[in-house]
Amino acid sequence: MYSPKWLKIGLQFRRWLVSGVIGFALMALSLIVLLKDVQIGPFQLTASILLAISGLYFIFECIKRIFVKFVNVYSNNGLLKKPSNVSEIGDILYKRKILASGPKIVAIGGGTGISTMLRGLKEYTSNITAIITVADDGGGSGTLRNDLGILPPGDIRNCLIALAETEPVMEKLLKYRFTEGSLKGQSFGNLFLAAMTGISDSFEQAVKYMGQVLAVTGRVYPVTEENIFLVAELEDGTQIRGESRIGNHHLTHPGKIKRIMLDKPNVAPLPQALKAIEDADLIVLGPGSLYTSIIPNLLVNGIARAIAQSKAPVLYVCNVMTQPGETEGYTVGDHINAIHEHAGSSLVDICLVNNGDIKPSILKKYHEDGAEPVKIDTSRIKRMGIRLVEKDLARISDDFVRHDPIKLARAIIEIYKNR
């Protein structure tokens, strides 16, 4: 026999209902003390007032705690970060209202760079769309791609986590990598998205569902749902197939990349990605690996054309350091020129670069690996008709130079406001 609904609700809130009962009992006792004698003395009045105040406190705590509990228990998303008090609920509602009025920003790229940027941008706007390359064929993503025939989930998983409003434990779980057995090195988040793909009609729908589960701020789209691989042609004519091999080709066959290609022609873009670009207030390319994270998106049929035709300004966030195997010796202008050559048009309107200092000890480590800070060739960039914005954007983490998500997001929003 099922319990009445009111009883079920009561059991959820029993602790604070007891507080409410105590409060009403104290209020009743206050009236009894106040009215027990015709002539009310000072002691009697004081006791009555104290009992009434205590009763009101218990009643207020009951209502407040039940409201918070109700929001937590009956929220639409069980993985959503839970408010602990009424003021936090107010902050959440206020923040969501403010973020909903933020600019429509479309971020295009892949790798860890774009997820770092998204983590900062979600503090300024909820109108974020991330369009992510799906040409990854290495690591755990490559394994799932080969075993299950799905698109590589790694970069998309990172973006979903970056935009999520989940409990810290859930974020740790999604980032967890197995250390033993046949799943060694595999990310739980990748497996989660793979399982979601299995119960969905498409990979895009699986990404959408996972976004709903994680309560992400904005949207994340694969640039295409077709199974694609990257092919790099070096200056000596050598062709290297596969994103993972392209990034490491300097270890076995040194040489500059002449151009990057997809392994098949006329790759269809995701329609939602084209629509997001059309509606954007600002389009951001990068940060990320030039030839394996940013440019592959521009090679999908219609993406570069949609960016060129968009009324939104196009901002390129240049990497802080050059990347061995891809951009050795590249200046900022070289990065932009490679984007324009592969896109077939001059897309970039604004370029954001780091001008912050980096410790000599860190630079020495990078130099030993064949990397260096990307040189800012200001005059060349200005001749290209591109506005150059220099900011201190770097952060040192575990002896690696990365973009600071807060500094980067703040700089992007300032550029948008001053466009």
N, C-alpha and C positions, 0 to 999 in steps of 0.2 A: 504494500500500500504506500503511495507517494505522499510525502508531507506537503501541507499547503505551502504555496509560494511564499507567503508572508513569514512562515516559520523558517524556511530556508534562508531568506534574507536576514532574519533575526539572528540565526546562528552565525552568519558571516560577520555580524556586527555586535555579537553578544557582549564583548568586553566594554564597548563604549555605550551600549544600551544600559548596562549596569550603572555607569557613570551618570547617565541621564536620570535613571530612577532615583539614585542618591540625591541628585540635584533637586528633583521635584519633592522628595521627602524633606529635604532641608528647607525648601520654600514653604511647605506646609507647616513644618515645625516653627518656622519664623512667624507665621500668622497666629499659630496657637499661643506662642509666647507673648505676642503683641496684644492679643485680644482676651487673654485669660482673666485679666483684671480690668475693672472699669477705670480705675485710676492707674495710669501708666507711669512707672517710675523711670529714672535715668538708667539704672542697670537693666531693667526689662527692655527699654528701647534700644540700648546698645546691643544687647544679646540678639534681639530680633533682627537688627540691621546686619550684624555679622553673619547670622544664619542665612539671611536673604542673599547677601553677597556671595557666600560660599555656595549656596544653591545655584545661583546664576552662573558661577564659574564652572561647576560640574555640568550644567546644562549646555553651556557654550562649548566646552570641550567635547561633549557628546556629539553635538551637531557638527562641529568642525572635523572631528576624527571620522565620523560616519561619512561625511562628504568626500574626504580624501580617500577613504577605503572604497567608497562606491565608484569613484573615478578609476581607481586601480583595478578593482575586481571586474568592472563592466566596461573597461576600455575595449575598443575594437581590436587592439593588437596586444597579445599577451607578452610580446618581447619588448614593448615600448618601455623606455625609462620611466620609472614610477615617481610621481611627486610625493614628497614626504610630509608636506604641510600645505595649507591653503594658499600661503603667499607664493609658493612654487607653482601652484596651478595658475595663479594670476600672472606670474612671470612667463609661463609657457604660452598662455593665451595671448598675452601682449606681444611676445616675441614672434609668434606665428602670424599675427596680424601685420606687424612691421615687415617681416620677411616676405610676406605675400605681396607686398607693394614694391619689392625690390626689382632690379632690372632683369630682363630675360637674357641670361648668359649661356652661350653654347660653348662648351669646351671640347676640343677635338684633339685626340692623341692616344696615348696608351702608356704602359709601364707604370713605375712608381711615381714619376713626376706629376702626372695629372691627378692622381689620387691625393697627393700632398696638397696640391692647389685646391682641390674640391673641399678638403677638410677645413680650409680657411674660408672659402667663399660661402659655405653654408651658414656662416655667422652674419652674412650681410643680405642674403636673398634666398628664397626657397624656389625661385624660378630658374633652376639650373638644369641644363641638359648636357650630359656627357656622352659624346659619340666616340666609341672605342674601337680600335683596330682588332681584328680577330685572326691575325696571321701568325700568332705565336705557335711554335711547334716544339718548344723545349720544356724541360722540367716536368712538374706534375701536370700542367695543362696539356703538354704534348702527349703524355702518357694516356690521359683520359681521351684526348682527341683520337689517338690511334686505337685504343681499346673499345671505346663506345661510339666513335663516329660523330661526336658532338663538337661544336665550336669550342675553342680553348677558353676556359672560364676564368683564368687567373687574373687578368687585368680588370675584367668586369667585376669580379669578386672584390678586388681592392677598392674600386670606385664605390661599390655598394656599401662597403664597410665605412669608407670615408664619409659618406653622406648619411649614414644611419644614425638614429637616435636610440640606441640600444643600451642595455645594462653593460658595464665593463666586463662582466663574466662572459656574456654572449659574444662580445667582440674578441675576447681572448680565445673562445672556443672556435670561432670562425677562422682565426688566424693559426690555430694549432696545426702543427705538422707531426704526423706519426713518425716515431723513431724506430719502430721494429716491424718485422714481418713484411708481407707483400705490399703493404701500404706505406712503407718507409719513405719519407720525403713528401708524401701527399698531404695536401691541405684539406682540413675538414670542410672549409668553405667551398672548395672546389667540388668536393663530393656532394655537398648540400645542393649546389647549383646543378650538378649532374643529375641528381635524383629529381630535382624540380623539373628538369628538362624531360625526364622520363614520364612524368604525369601531366605534361603540358602539350599543347598542339604544335608549339614551335619554340625555338631557343629564345626568341624575343619575348614570348609570353612567359617563359620560365624566369627570365630576368625581371619582368614586371611583377610576377608573383613573389619572387624573393625580395624585391624592393618593398612590397606591401608588408611582408612578414617583418622586415627590418625597420619599417617606418622611415624610409629614406626621405631626405629633403631633395626634391627634384626627381629627375628621371635619368636612367642609364640605358643607352641603346648600343647594340653592336652596329657597326657601320654597314654591314651586310650579313645576310644569313647564309651566304654561299661559302663553301669550303675552299679557302684560298691559301696559297703559299707565296712567299716572297722569293724573288730571284734578283740577285745583284750582279751587275756586270762591272768588272774592274777595268781600269784604263788599258790593261794589256789584253783585253778581250775575254778573260776568264769569267765564267758564270758560276755563281754559287747559289744553290737552292736551299731555302729554309732560313727563317729568322734567326734561329739559334746559331747556325753556321756563319751567317753574315756578320754577326757581332763579334765572332771569334776568328774570322778568317785571317787576321794579321798574324796569328800564331803559327799558321801553316803555309799561307800563301799571301805575303804582304803585298799591298798595293791599294791605291786610292779607288774609291767607288766612283764609277762614271755615272751610273744611273741605277735606279731600282725599278723593278717591274712586278706585276702580278703574274702568276703562272697561267692565267687564262684571260681572254679578252672580254670586254663588256660585262663586267661584274655588276650585278644589279644592287643599288643601294637600298637600305631600309627606308620605306616611304616616310616613316615618322621622323627619321633623321633629316631628310630634305625639308620637311615641314618645319622642324625646329629651327633650322638655319634660316628659312624664309622669315620666320617670326622673331628672330633674335634682335636684341638691342645691342649686343656686343658678342663678337665671335673671337674666341681665344684659341690659338694654336700652341700646343705645348703647355708646360715644359715636358721634355722627354727626348728619347733617342731620335735623332733627325731622320735617319733612313729606315728605322724599324718600328717607330711608334707614331710619328707625325705624318710623314709623306705617304705611307701606305693607305691612309684614309683618303688622300687626295687622288689616288689612282682608281678608286671605285667610281664607276661611271656616274657622272652627274654631281658628285660632291663638290669638286673644284668649281664647276660652273655655278652651282647654287651659291657658293660663298662669294664668287665674283659678282653675281647679280643681287646679292643681299644689300639692303640699305644700311646694314649695321657695319660699324668700323671693325676691321680685323686687326687684332693684337697678337703679335708673336712674342712669346716668352722664351727668350734664348737660354740655353743651358749655362750654368755657371762655369763648368769645366768642359774641355774637349773630351771626346770619347775614343779610346783606342779601337781601331777596327772600323770606325765610321767617320770621325771628324778630326783626325790628327792634323794639327796646324791650321784648322779653320778659324777664321775671324767671324764676327757677328754677320758681316756682309756676305760671307761665303754661305752661312746657314740660310740666309734669306734668299740668296741667288739660287740655291738648290731647290728651295720650296717653289720659287717662281718657275724654274725650268720644268719641274715635274708637273706643276699645275697647269702650265701652258698660258699663264697670265700673271700679272703683278697683283697678288692678293693682299699683301701686308700693307697696312696703313700706319701702324704704330708698332714700335719694337721696344720691349721692356728688357733691360739688361741689369746685371748686378755690378755695382761698383764698390762693394764693401771689401774691406781688407781680409785676407786669409792668412793665418799663421804660417810662417816659413816652414815649420816642422810638418805641417799638413801638405804644403806645396811640394816639399821634398819627397814625401811618400807618393804623391800623384805623379811627380816627374819620373820617379823610378818605374812607374807603370806605363809611362808614355803619354801622360795627360798633363794639361796645363790650363790655366784660366783662359777663357775665350777672350781674345783681344777685341777691343771695341774700335773699329775703324770708322770713326764719326763722320769724316768728310765723305766717304763712299756711301754711307747710309743716307746722308742728306741728299747726295746727288741722285739717289734712287727715289727721292720724293717721300721718304718715310720719316715720320716723327720719332725721334729717339728719346726714350725716357730712362734715366739712370737712377737706380735706387740701391740702397744696401739691403739685399734680399737673402743673403747667405746665412746658414746655420750649420755649425759643426756638430755632428752626431756620430759617436763611435768612430771618430777619426775620418768620417766621410763628410764631404761638402754637399749640402742639400739646400733647396729652397726652404726658407722658413714659411710655413703655411699662413701665419698671421700677417707677416710683413708683405708677403706676395699678394694675399687677398686685399689687404689695405691699399696697396699700390694699384691693383687692377680697378678697384672701386673709385679711387681718385682719378684715374685715367678716364673712366666712364663719365664721371661727373664733369670733368674738364674737357670733354671731347669736342 
